[in-house]
Amino acid sequence: MHAEEPALRLTGLTKRFGGKTAVDGLGLDVPRGAFLGLVGQNGAGKTTTLAMAVGLLRPDSGTARILGADVWADPAAAKALVGVLPDGLALPERLTGREVLTYLGLLRGLDRRTVEERTAELLHVLDLSGADRTLVLEYSTGMRKKIGLATALLHAPRLLVLDEPFEAVDPVSAATIKTILRGFVAGGGTVVLSSHVMALVEQLCDHAAVLDRGRIAAAGTLDEVRAGLSLEDRFVRLVAGEGKDARELSWLSR
Ligand SMILES: Nc1ncnc2c1ncn2[C@@H]1O[C@H](COP(=O)(O)OP(=O)(O)OP(=O)(O)O)[C@@H](O)[C@H]1O
């Protein structure tokens, strides 16, 4: 860990799929202790950016550093520092939630007792204790998100990178997750999450980054990004401009 480096530093990140540039020379610094919401339209490049940031997808060019550790040059160091909830997380379907956490905890090199204690605590806090004997195969979408979050937290990382952590999660579970994430930041951790829900980012985050067609259109503290507007209004101005024609689908009105 380099004392002077931010929690996450993305420099010149670029990814092309065929002829399409999904992420285009993207640069972003996330300070330590920040709770950052990454917002962008469908297809703006959020998932691609986050996957490159944590070493799940190799960029065509550019670098990602987690607390100073280069994700591609020094993956073991970088991955020990980060907990990830990827988009469409693939879980071992034929294991129970407890087995998944035990398996991944031991793979992470934690000792058996620590794994047992943390697993029990995470299942309890995330209200998954009742699903102890249920195979992941039978989990609902929201339960999958929660067990995915538990796998991201298990090794006590310093940075959490979460792709749409609240999608398909009920309000009670969402409140639990928010409390966990706030506690994580209060304890000195850093969170980066993507979301389409501006109100959620305004309520939860203290930093924001707006992604537009693979580039950062605005980034900074929430107040800097909002620039005196609501995040939603600012977002719409940044990514859509003013001129969207509200008269489209006029045949729908009687
Ligand atoms: N594996 C892939 N192959 C081809 N194109 C891809 C692939 N992954 C992403 N893309 C394209 O890259 C662009 C960015 O996609 P990405 O999933 O990163 O956006 P996003 O901001 O996460 O979108 P959403 O909010 O809809 O999840 C899109 O145009 C998408 O079609």
The ligand as a Tripos MOL2 file, in Angstrom:
@<TRIPOS>MOLECULE
LIG
   31    33     1     0     0
SMALL
NO_CHARGES

@<TRIPOS>ATOM
      1 N1        -18.8560   -8.3720  -23.8750 N.pl3     1 LIG1
      2 C1        -19.2640   -7.3900  -24.6770 C.ar      1 LIG1
      3 N2        -19.2750   -7.5260  -26.0090 N.ar      1 LIG1
      4 C2        -19.6810   -6.5200  -26.8220 C.ar      1 LIG1
      5 N3        -20.1120   -5.3140  -26.3820 N.ar      1 LIG1
      6 C3        -20.1430   -5.1120  -25.0590 C.ar      1 LIG1
      7 C4        -19.7310   -6.1380  -24.1320 C.ar      1 LIG1
      8 N4        -19.8630   -5.6370  -22.8780 N.ar      1 LIG1
      9 C5        -20.3450   -4.3800  -23.0100 C.ar      1 LIG1
     10 N5        -20.5040   -4.0640  -24.3120 N.ar      1 LIG1
     11 C6        -20.9650   -2.7680  -24.8520 C.3       1 LIG1
     12 O1        -20.2140   -1.7490  -24.2330 O.3       1 LIG1
     13 C7        -21.0380   -0.6370  -23.8910 C.3       1 LIG1
     14 C8        -20.9670   -0.3820  -22.3910 C.3       1 LIG1
     15 O2        -21.6260   -1.4480  -21.7000 O.3       1 LIG1
     16 P1        -21.7030   -1.5320  -20.1040 P.3       1 LIG1
     17 O3        -22.3690   -2.8260  -19.7610 O.co2     1 LIG1
     18 O4        -20.3570   -1.2770  -19.5310 O.co2     1 LIG1
     19 O5        -22.6460   -0.3030  -19.7650 O.3       1 LIG1
     20 P2        -23.4350    0.0590  -18.4260 P.3       1 LIG1
     21 O6        -23.2300    1.5210  -18.2090 O.co2     1 LIG1
     22 O7        -23.0420   -0.8490  -17.3300 O.co2     1 LIG1
     23 O8        -24.9440   -0.2070  -18.8700 O.3       1 LIG1
     24 P3        -26.2540   -0.6420  -18.0300 P.3       1 LIG1
     25 O9        -26.6090    0.5250  -17.1840 O.co2     1 LIG1
     26 O10       -27.2610   -0.8900  -19.1040 O.co2     1 LIG1
     27 O11       -25.8820   -1.8680  -17.2400 O.co2     1 LIG1
     28 C9        -22.4360   -0.9750  -24.3880 C.3       1 LIG1
     29 O12       -22.5950   -0.4000  -25.6580 O.3       1 LIG1
     30 C10       -22.4240   -2.4870  -24.4930 C.3       1 LIG1
     31 O13       -23.2840   -2.9220  -25.5170 O.3       1 LIG1
@<TRIPOS>BOND
     1     1     2 1
     2     2     3 ar
     3     2     7 ar
     4     3     4 ar
     5     4     5 ar
     6     5     6 ar
     7     6     7 ar
     8     6    10 ar
     9     7     8 ar
    10     8     9 ar
    11     9    10 ar
    12    10    11 1
    13    11    12 1
    14    11    30 1
    15    12    13 1
    16    13    14 1
    17    13    28 1
    18    14    15 1
    19    15    16 1
    20    16    17 2
    21    16    18 1
    22    16    19 1
    23    19    20 1
    24    20    21 2
    25    20    22 1
    26    20    23 1
    27    23    24 1
    28    24    25 2
    29    24    26 1
    30    24    27 1
    31    28    29 1
    32    28    30 1
    33    30    31 1
@<TRIPOS>SUBSTRUCTURE
     1 LIG1         1 GROUP 0 **** ****
